[in-house]
Amino acid sequence: MQGYYTRIENDALDIAARLKEIDDGYFIVYNGYFKRLEVHNKKQGKNTFCLVVPSNRLNARTVELVRRTRAENADRLLAEIDFHNARVEEEALRRAASV
């Protein structure tokens, strides 16, 4: 798999540099096997993968997603997911009751 990765050092919107401002371990690669952009962090050890870049475009949403999904935000992110899932479940129960 190693030959499929191309490291992105510079981009038009300086997303790679902006990610390094958040944490100097972040780097971006283009995964030629899956044809997608990925964010990795060398500080994670052997498995550096963090996330797939949404819409396969480097933009401000990429920076926001990286900030949101950082380990120190895990509790807040899990609370958001639980809240969303509860709302979806309540809506499904309401729909089932009205049928």
Buried (B, 14 or more C-beta within 10 A) or exposed (E): EEEEBEEBEEBEEEBBEBBBEEBEBBBBBBBEEEEEBBBBBEEEEEEBEBBBBEEEEBBEEBBEBBEEEBEEEEEEEEEEEEEEEEEEEEEEEEEEEEE
